[in-house]
Amino acid sequence: MPMKKTIPAANPEAYIASLAGWRLDCVTTLRDTVKAAAKLEEVIKWSHLVYFSNGPVLLIRAEEERVLFGFWRGQLLRAIEPRLKPGGKYEMATLELRASDTITPTTIRKLVKAAVKLNQDLGDPTDI
């Protein structure tokens, strides 16, 4: 099913304001926990939330039926969260969350801290 063309949100607050229901709850929980876990730069890039620390670290993307929680080096984080599915360029892996799915704040914090540390240790994942 093709993705609808939407105008990107002007900023992260506008992105959050465009959501409703379980997707709003899910994205708000992810975003708040991510921001509390590490010092990251939060921007709208590719029409969703992207977080940077020495290069891109992670993304949060709300879609019609799911919310994606993805990591540029996610394939190296599967010991923390085995539901991360490899895909895309770099060492990307993404967790697909639907209305009935959960992820604990503890797991979110572990993923974020480990992902930030990987970028500190290995450099920007897009510098290949």
Secondary structure, 3 states (H helix, E strand, C coil): CCCCCCCCCCCHHHHHHCCCHHHHHHHHHHHHHHHHHCCCEEEEECCEEEEECCCEEEEEEECCCCEEEEECCHHHHCCCCCCCEECCCCCCEEEEECCCCCCCHHHHHHHHHHHHHHHHHHCCCCCC
